[in-house]
Amino acid sequence: MQAIIDYLQGSVEELRLVRWPTQQQAIRLSVIVLVFIVANAAAFGLLDVLFNQILRLTIR
């Protein structure tokens, strides 16, 4: 039981040392991630359409 308490206390001490981002940094990084996700979704969607058309042409 003492090992669990020591672990939790150590975890709390480490969390106090973490340099948390400011609100502005968090928003900026979130926007970057969202733009990256949307760009990748669009790219994979276009590839899906392209490969689908190629497959349709080869099956006919």
PyMOL Python script that loads the backbone (N, CA, C, O; Angstrom):
from pymol import cmd

cmd.read_pdbstr("""\
ATOM      1  N   MET A   1       0.824  -1.195   0.000  1.00  0.00           N
ATOM      2  CA  MET A   1       0.000   0.000   0.000  1.00  0.00           C
ATOM      3  C   MET A   1       0.871   1.264   0.000  1.00  0.00           C
ATOM      4  O   MET A   1       0.523   2.269  -0.621  1.00  0.00           O
ATOM      5  N   GLN A   2       1.982   1.200   0.689  1.00  0.00           N
ATOM      6  CA  GLN A   2       2.869   2.363   0.751  1.00  0.00           C
ATOM      7  C   GLN A   2       3.470   2.663  -0.624  1.00  0.00           C
ATOM      8  O   GLN A   2       3.728   3.821  -0.951  1.00  0.00           O
ATOM      9  N   ALA A   3       3.690   1.624  -1.424  1.00  0.00           N
ATOM     10  CA  ALA A   3       4.247   1.823  -2.762  1.00  0.00           C
ATOM     11  C   ALA A   3       3.285   2.632  -3.638  1.00  0.00           C
ATOM     12  O   ALA A   3       3.712   3.470  -4.432  1.00  0.00           O
ATOM     13  N   ILE A   4       1.987   2.373  -3.484  1.00  0.00           N
ATOM     14  CA  ILE A   4       0.994   3.125  -4.260  1.00  0.00           C
ATOM     15  C   ILE A   4       0.973   4.582  -3.818  1.00  0.00           C
ATOM     16  O   ILE A   4       0.910   5.481  -4.657  1.00  0.00           O
ATOM     17  N   ILE A   5       1.024   4.823  -2.524  1.00  0.00           N
ATOM     18  CA  ILE A   5       1.031   6.196  -2.001  1.00  0.00           C
ATOM     19  C   ILE A   5       2.279   6.934  -2.474  1.00  0.00           C
ATOM     20  O   ILE A   5       2.199   8.090  -2.889  1.00  0.00           O
ATOM     21  N   ASP A   6       3.440   6.266  -2.411  1.00  0.00           N
ATOM     22  CA  ASP A   6       4.686   6.879  -2.880  1.00  0.00           C
ATOM     23  C   ASP A   6       4.605   7.215  -4.365  1.00  0.00           C
ATOM     24  O   ASP A   6       5.064   8.272  -4.796  1.00  0.00           O
ATOM     25  N   TYR A   7       4.018   6.310  -5.142  1.00  0.00           N
ATOM     26  CA  TYR A   7       3.867   6.535  -6.577  1.00  0.00           C
ATOM     27  C   TYR A   7       2.986   7.753  -6.840  1.00  0.00           C
ATOM     28  O   TYR A   7       3.328   8.606  -7.660  1.00  0.00           O
ATOM     29  N   LEU A   8       1.861   7.834  -6.150  1.00  0.00           N
ATOM     30  CA  LEU A   8       0.938   8.961  -6.344  1.00  0.00           C
ATOM     31  C   LEU A   8       1.570  10.281  -5.910  1.00  0.00           C
ATOM     32  O   LEU A   8       1.397  11.300  -6.580  1.00  0.00           O
ATOM     33  N   GLN A   9       2.292  10.272  -4.806  1.00  0.00           N
ATOM     34  CA  GLN A   9       2.964  11.484  -4.357  1.00  0.00           C
ATOM     35  C   GLN A   9       4.036  11.912  -5.354  1.00  0.00           C
ATOM     36  O   GLN A   9       4.189  13.102  -5.631  1.00  0.00           O
ATOM     37  N   GLY A  10       4.767  10.959  -5.884  1.00  0.00           N
ATOM     38  CA  GLY A  10       5.780  11.267  -6.892  1.00  0.00           C
ATOM     39  C   GLY A  10       5.154  11.818  -8.163  1.00  0.00           C
ATOM     40  O   GLY A  10       5.701  12.718  -8.800  1.00  0.00           O
ATOM     41  N   SER A  11       3.999  11.268  -8.523  1.00  0.00           N
ATOM     42  CA  SER A  11       3.297  11.755  -9.718  1.00  0.00           C
ATOM     43  C   SER A  11       2.844  13.193  -9.534  1.00  0.00           C
ATOM     44  O   SER A  11       2.974  14.005 -10.451  1.00  0.00           O
ATOM     45  N   VAL A  12       2.325  13.512  -8.381  1.00  0.00           N
ATOM     46  CA  VAL A  12       1.875  14.880  -8.109  1.00  0.00           C
ATOM     47  C   VAL A  12       3.068  15.833  -8.132  1.00  0.00           C
ATOM     48  O   VAL A  12       2.965  16.936  -8.668  1.00  0.00           O
ATOM     49  N   GLU A  13       4.188  15.423  -7.563  1.00  0.00           N
ATOM     50  CA  GLU A  13       5.393  16.265  -7.582  1.00  0.00           C
ATOM     51  C   GLU A  13       5.866  16.513  -9.012  1.00  0.00           C
ATOM     52  O   GLU A  13       6.267  17.629  -9.341  1.00  0.00           O
ATOM     53  N   GLU A  14       5.825  15.500  -9.858  1.00  0.00           N
ATOM     54  CA  GLU A  14       6.236  15.661 -11.258  1.00  0.00           C
ATOM     55  C   GLU A  14       5.278  16.590 -12.003  1.00  0.00           C
ATOM     56  O   GLU A  14       5.709  17.397 -12.826  1.00  0.00           O
ATOM     57  N   LEU A  15       3.985  16.479 -11.716  1.00  0.00           N
ATOM     58  CA  LEU A  15       3.007  17.341 -12.384  1.00  0.00           C
ATOM     59  C   LEU A  15       3.219  18.814 -12.027  1.00  0.00           C
ATOM     60  O   LEU A  15       2.923  19.700 -12.829  1.00  0.00           O
ATOM     61  N   ARG A  16       3.726  19.067 -10.837  1.00  0.00           N
ATOM     62  CA  ARG A  16       4.016  20.456 -10.449  1.00  0.00           C
ATOM     63  C   ARG A  16       5.193  21.016 -11.246  1.00  0.00           C
ATOM     64  O   ARG A  16       5.307  22.232 -11.401  1.00  0.00           O
ATOM     65  N   LEU A  17       6.064  20.151 -11.752  1.00  0.00           N
ATOM     66  CA  LEU A  17       7.226  20.589 -12.512  1.00  0.00           C
ATOM     67  C   LEU A  17       6.923  20.787 -13.999  1.00  0.00           C
ATOM     68  O   LEU A  17       7.731  21.355 -14.734  1.00  0.00           O
ATOM     69  N   VAL A  18       5.757  20.317 -14.433  1.00  0.00           N
ATOM     70  CA  VAL A  18       5.397  20.423 -15.852  1.00  0.00           C
ATOM     71  C   VAL A  18       5.178  21.881 -16.213  1.00  0.00           C
ATOM     72  O   VAL A  18       4.544  22.631 -15.471  1.00  0.00           O
ATOM     73  N   ARG A  19       5.713  22.273 -17.368  1.00  0.00           N
ATOM     74  CA  ARG A  19       5.491  23.631 -17.875  1.00  0.00           C
ATOM     75  C   ARG A  19       4.274  23.576 -18.792  1.00  0.00           C
ATOM     76  O   ARG A  19       4.376  23.193 -19.958  1.00  0.00           O
ATOM     77  N   TRP A  20       3.121  23.964 -18.246  1.00  0.00           N
ATOM     78  CA  TRP A  20       1.874  23.892 -18.984  1.00  0.00           C
ATOM     79  C   TRP A  20       1.810  25.035 -19.995  1.00  0.00           C
ATOM     80  O   TRP A  20       2.308  26.127 -19.721  1.00  0.00           O
ATOM     81  N   PRO A  21       1.197  24.796 -21.173  1.00  0.00           N
ATOM     82  CA  PRO A  21       1.087  25.862 -22.170  1.00  0.00           C
ATOM     83  C   PRO A  21       0.081  26.916 -21.718  1.00  0.00           C
ATOM     84  O   PRO A  21      -0.846  26.640 -20.957  1.00  0.00           O
ATOM     85  N   THR A  22       0.297  28.138 -22.216  1.00  0.00           N
ATOM     86  CA  THR A  22      -0.677  29.192 -21.942  1.00  0.00           C
ATOM     87  C   THR A  22      -1.933  28.915 -22.761  1.00  0.00           C
ATOM     88  O   THR A  22      -1.937  28.047 -23.635  1.00  0.00           O
ATOM     89  N   GLN A  23      -2.987  29.652 -22.474  1.00  0.00           N
ATOM     90  CA  GLN A  23      -4.229  29.469 -23.220  1.00  0.00           C
ATOM     91  C   GLN A  23      -4.010  29.781 -24.697  1.00  0.00           C
ATOM     92  O   GLN A  23      -4.525  29.076 -25.565  1.00  0.00           O
ATOM     93  N   GLN A  24      -3.247  30.836 -24.985  1.00  0.00           N
ATOM     94  CA  GLN A  24      -2.982  31.213 -26.370  1.00  0.00           C
ATOM     95  C   GLN A  24      -2.198  30.109 -27.088  1.00  0.00           C
ATOM     96  O   GLN A  24      -2.501  29.786 -28.237  1.00  0.00           O
ATOM     97  N   GLN A  25      -1.210  29.539 -26.432  1.00  0.00           N
ATOM     98  CA  GLN A  25      -0.435  28.453 -27.041  1.00  0.00           C
ATOM     99  C   GLN A  25      -1.318  27.226 -27.282  1.00  0.00           C
ATOM    100  O   GLN A  25      -1.222  26.583 -28.327  1.00  0.00           O
ATOM    101  N   ALA A  26      -2.167  26.909 -26.321  1.00  0.00           N
ATOM    102  CA  ALA A  26      -3.040  25.744 -26.453  1.00  0.00           C
ATOM    103  C   ALA A  26      -4.012  25.922 -27.620  1.00  0.00           C
ATOM    104  O   ALA A  26      -4.259  24.985 -28.379  1.00  0.00           O
ATOM    105  N   ILE A  27      -4.557  27.127 -27.757  1.00  0.00           N
ATOM    106  CA  ILE A  27      -5.482  27.397 -28.865  1.00  0.00           C
ATOM    107  C   ILE A  27      -4.745  27.302 -30.194  1.00  0.00           C
ATOM    108  O   ILE A  27      -5.244  26.687 -31.137  1.00  0.00           O
ATOM    109  N   ARG A  28      -3.564  27.905 -30.278  1.00  0.00           N
ATOM    110  CA  ARG A  28      -2.788  27.898 -31.524  1.00  0.00           C
ATOM    111  C   ARG A  28      -2.438  26.461 -31.926  1.00  0.00           C
ATOM    112  O   ARG A  28      -2.587  26.086 -33.088  1.00  0.00           O
ATOM    113  N   LEU A  29      -1.976  25.669 -30.971  1.00  0.00           N
ATOM    114  CA  LEU A  29      -1.616  24.286 -31.263  1.00  0.00           C
ATOM    115  C   LEU A  29      -2.842  23.456 -31.643  1.00  0.00           C
ATOM    116  O   LEU A  29      -2.753  22.577 -32.500  1.00  0.00           O
ATOM    117  N   SER A  30      -3.977  23.727 -31.015  1.00  0.00           N
ATOM    118  CA  SER A  30      -5.209  23.013 -31.356  1.00  0.00           C
ATOM    119  C   SER A  30      -5.643  23.331 -32.781  1.00  0.00           C
ATOM    120  O   SER A  30      -6.086  22.446 -33.513  1.00  0.00           O
ATOM    121  N   VAL A  31      -5.513  24.599 -33.174  1.00  0.00           N
ATOM    122  CA  VAL A  31      -5.862  24.989 -34.539  1.00  0.00           C
ATOM    123  C   VAL A  31      -4.940  24.294 -35.535  1.00  0.00           C
ATOM    124  O   VAL A  31      -5.395  23.816 -36.575  1.00  0.00           O
ATOM    125  N   ILE A  32      -3.657  24.236 -35.223  1.00  0.00           N
ATOM    126  CA  ILE A  32      -2.704  23.554 -36.107  1.00  0.00           C
ATOM    127  C   ILE A  32      -3.096  22.089 -36.278  1.00  0.00           C
ATOM    128  O   ILE A  32      -3.077  21.565 -37.392  1.00  0.00           O
ATOM    129  N   VAL A  33      -3.447  21.437 -35.193  1.00  0.00           N
ATOM    130  CA  VAL A  33      -3.839  20.023 -35.256  1.00  0.00           C
ATOM    131  C   VAL A  33      -5.110  19.860 -36.088  1.00  0.00           C
ATOM    132  O   VAL A  33      -5.196  18.952 -36.914  1.00  0.00           O
ATOM    133  N   LEU A  34      -6.094  20.729 -35.875  1.00  0.00           N
ATOM    134  CA  LEU A  34      -7.341  20.631 -36.633  1.00  0.00           C
ATOM    135  C   LEU A  34      -7.120  20.854 -38.123  1.00  0.00           C
ATOM    136  O   LEU A  34      -7.704  20.151 -38.947  1.00  0.00           O
ATOM    137  N   VAL A  35      -6.282  21.825 -38.475  1.00  0.00           N
ATOM    138  CA  VAL A  35      -5.984  22.078 -39.890  1.00  0.00           C
ATOM    139  C   VAL A  35      -5.291  20.856 -40.490  1.00  0.00           C
ATOM    140  O   VAL A  35      -5.607  20.453 -41.609  1.00  0.00           O
ATOM    141  N   PHE A  36      -4.370  20.278 -39.770  1.00  0.00           N
ATOM    142  CA  PHE A  36      -3.666  19.088 -40.242  1.00  0.00           C
ATOM    143  C   PHE A  36      -4.642  17.934 -40.459  1.00  0.00           C
ATOM    144  O   PHE A  36      -4.547  17.225 -41.461  1.00  0.00           O
ATOM    145  N   ILE A  37      -5.571  17.742 -39.537  1.00  0.00           N
ATOM    146  CA  ILE A  37      -6.556  16.666 -39.653  1.00  0.00           C
ATOM    147  C   ILE A  37      -7.451  16.883 -40.865  1.00  0.00           C
ATOM    148  O   ILE A  37      -7.698  15.950 -41.628  1.00  0.00           O
ATOM    149  N   VAL A  38      -7.940  18.108 -41.048  1.00  0.00           N
ATOM    150  CA  VAL A  38      -8.817  18.402 -42.185  1.00  0.00           C
ATOM    151  C   VAL A  38      -8.065  18.223 -43.500  1.00  0.00           C
ATOM    152  O   VAL A  38      -8.615  17.669 -44.453  1.00  0.00           O
ATOM    153  N   ALA A  39      -6.819  18.682 -43.566  1.00  0.00           N
ATOM    154  CA  ALA A  39      -6.017  18.534 -44.787  1.00  0.00           C
ATOM    155  C   ALA A  39      -5.791  17.060 -45.106  1.00  0.00           C
ATOM    156  O   ALA A  39      -5.890  16.654 -46.264  1.00  0.00           O
ATOM    157  N   ASN A  40      -5.491  16.267 -44.099  1.00  0.00           N
ATOM    158  CA  ASN A  40      -5.293  14.835 -44.334  1.00  0.00           C
ATOM    159  C   ASN A  40      -6.586  14.146 -44.741  1.00  0.00           C
ATOM    160  O   ASN A  40      -6.577  13.275 -45.611  1.00  0.00           O
ATOM    161  N   ALA A  41      -7.689  14.525 -44.127  1.00  0.00           N
ATOM    162  CA  ALA A  41      -8.976  13.938 -44.497  1.00  0.00           C
ATOM    163  C   ALA A  41      -9.306  14.268 -45.951  1.00  0.00           C
ATOM    164  O   ALA A  41      -9.794  13.409 -46.686  1.00  0.00           O
ATOM    165  N   ALA A  42      -9.045  15.502 -46.369  1.00  0.00           N
ATOM    166  CA  ALA A  42      -9.297  15.887 -47.758  1.00  0.00           C
ATOM    167  C   ALA A  42      -8.383  15.118 -48.707  1.00  0.00           C
ATOM    168  O   ALA A  42      -8.834  14.637 -49.746  1.00  0.00           O
ATOM    169  N   ALA A  43      -7.118  15.002 -48.363  1.00  0.00           N
ATOM    170  CA  ALA A  43      -6.171  14.281 -49.221  1.00  0.00           C
ATOM    171  C   ALA A  43      -6.564  12.815 -49.354  1.00  0.00           C
ATOM    172  O   ALA A  43      -6.566  12.275 -50.461  1.00  0.00           O
ATOM    173  N   PHE A  44      -6.893  12.170 -48.250  1.00  0.00           N
ATOM    174  CA  PHE A  44      -7.288  10.762 -48.321  1.00  0.00           C
ATOM    175  C   PHE A  44      -8.630  10.592 -49.028  1.00  0.00           C
ATOM    176  O   PHE A  44      -8.848   9.594 -49.715  1.00  0.00           O
ATOM    177  N   GLY A  45      -9.523  11.557 -48.864  1.00  0.00           N
ATOM    178  CA  GLY A  45     -10.798  11.510 -49.590  1.00  0.00           C
ATOM    179  C   GLY A  45     -10.578  11.604 -51.091  1.00  0.00           C
ATOM    180  O   GLY A  45     -11.195  10.864 -51.856  1.00  0.00           O
ATOM    181  N   LEU A  46      -9.704  12.505 -51.517  1.00  0.00           N
ATOM    182  CA  LEU A  46      -9.394  12.630 -52.939  1.00  0.00           C
ATOM    183  C   LEU A  46      -8.725  11.362 -53.479  1.00  0.00           C
ATOM    184  O   LEU A  46      -9.037  10.913 -54.582  1.00  0.00           O
ATOM    185  N   LEU A  47      -7.811  10.794 -52.703  1.00  0.00           N
ATOM    186  CA  LEU A  47      -7.187   9.541 -53.124  1.00  0.00           C
ATOM    187  C   LEU A  47      -8.216   8.422 -53.229  1.00  0.00           C
ATOM    188  O   LEU A  47      -8.149   7.596 -54.140  1.00  0.00           O
ATOM    189  N   ASP A  48      -9.154   8.394 -52.312  1.00  0.00           N
ATOM    190  CA  ASP A  48     -10.205   7.381 -52.346  1.00  0.00           C
ATOM    191  C   ASP A  48     -11.035   7.520 -53.613  1.00  0.00           C
ATOM    192  O   ASP A  48     -11.321   6.525 -54.279  1.00  0.00           O
ATOM    193  N   VAL A  49     -11.420   8.737 -53.950  1.00  0.00           N
ATOM    194  CA  VAL A  49     -12.197   8.968 -55.172  1.00  0.00           C
ATOM    195  C   VAL A  49     -11.379   8.580 -56.397  1.00  0.00           C
ATOM    196  O   VAL A  49     -11.890   7.921 -57.303  1.00  0.00           O
ATOM    197  N   LEU A  50     -10.121   8.981 -56.429  1.00  0.00           N
ATOM    198  CA  LEU A  50      -9.248   8.664 -57.553  1.00  0.00           C
ATOM    199  C   LEU A  50      -9.093   7.153 -57.732  1.00  0.00           C
ATOM    200  O   LEU A  50      -9.263   6.640 -58.838  1.00  0.00           O
ATOM    201  N   PHE A  51      -8.777   6.451 -56.665  1.00  0.00           N
ATOM    202  CA  PHE A  51      -8.603   4.997 -56.759  1.00  0.00           C
ATOM    203  C   PHE A  51      -9.922   4.305 -57.099  1.00  0.00           C
ATOM    204  O   PHE A  51      -9.927   3.293 -57.799  1.00  0.00           O
ATOM    205  N   ASN A  52     -11.032   4.840 -56.613  1.00  0.00           N
ATOM    206  CA  ASN A  52     -12.334   4.274 -56.930  1.00  0.00           C
ATOM    207  C   ASN A  52     -12.598   4.395 -58.432  1.00  0.00           C
ATOM    208  O   ASN A  52     -13.069   3.446 -59.058  1.00  0.00           O
ATOM    209  N   GLN A  53     -12.295   5.560 -59.011  1.00  0.00           N
ATOM    210  CA  GLN A  53     -12.497   5.752 -60.444  1.00  0.00           C
ATOM    211  C   GLN A  53     -11.577   4.839 -61.257  1.00  0.00           C
ATOM    212  O   GLN A  53     -12.000   4.258 -62.257  1.00  0.00           O
ATOM    213  N   ILE A  54     -10.333   4.717 -60.829  1.00  0.00           N
ATOM    214  CA  ILE A  54      -9.388   3.827 -61.527  1.00  0.00           C
ATOM    215  C   ILE A  54      -9.894   2.391 -61.481  1.00  0.00           C
ATOM    216  O   ILE A  54      -9.842   1.676 -62.481  1.00  0.00           O
ATOM    217  N   LEU A  55     -10.383   1.973 -60.320  1.00  0.00           N
ATOM    218  CA  LEU A  55     -10.889   0.619 -60.174  1.00  0.00           C
ATOM    219  C   LEU A  55     -12.108   0.409 -61.054  1.00  0.00           C
ATOM    220  O   LEU A  55     -12.232  -0.648 -61.673  1.00  0.00           O
ATOM    221  N   ARG A  56     -13.001   1.364 -61.132  1.00  0.00           N
ATOM    222  CA  ARG A  56     -14.185   1.245 -61.976  1.00  0.00           C
ATOM    223  C   ARG A  56     -13.790   1.121 -63.451  1.00  0.00           C
ATOM    224  O   ARG A  56     -14.396   0.352 -64.197  1.00  0.00           O
ATOM    225  N   LEU A  57     -12.765   1.885 -63.868  1.00  0.00           N
ATOM    226  CA  LEU A  57     -12.330   1.814 -65.254  1.00  0.00           C
ATOM    227  C   LEU A  57     -11.673   0.478 -65.573  1.00  0.00           C
ATOM    228  O   LEU A  57     -11.817  -0.021 -66.689  1.00  0.00           O
ATOM    229  N   THR A  58     -10.966  -0.105 -64.635  1.00  0.00           N
ATOM    230  CA  THR A  58     -10.292  -1.376 -64.899  1.00  0.00           C
ATOM    231  C   THR A  58     -11.256  -2.549 -64.848  1.00  0.00           C
ATOM    232  O   THR A  58     -11.023  -3.557 -65.514  1.00  0.00           O
ATOM    233  N   ILE A  59     -12.320  -2.448 -64.084  1.00  0.00           N
ATOM    234  CA  ILE A  59     -13.281  -3.560 -63.974  1.00  0.00           C
ATOM    235  C   ILE A  59     -14.195  -3.609 -65.203  1.00  0.00           C
ATOM    236  O   ILE A  59     -14.599  -4.703 -65.596  1.00  0.00           O
ATOM    237  N   ARG A  60     -14.532  -2.499 -65.816  1.00  0.00           N
ATOM    238  CA  ARG A  60     -15.446  -2.471 -66.951  1.00  0.00           C
ATOM    239  C   ARG A  60     -14.955  -3.271 -68.057  1.00  0.00           C
ATOM    240  O   ARG A  60     -15.610  -3.354 -69.097  1.00  0.00           O
TER     241      ARG A  60
END
""", "prot")
cmd.dss("prot")
cmd.show_as("cartoon", "prot")
cmd.util.cbc("prot")
cmd.orient("prot")
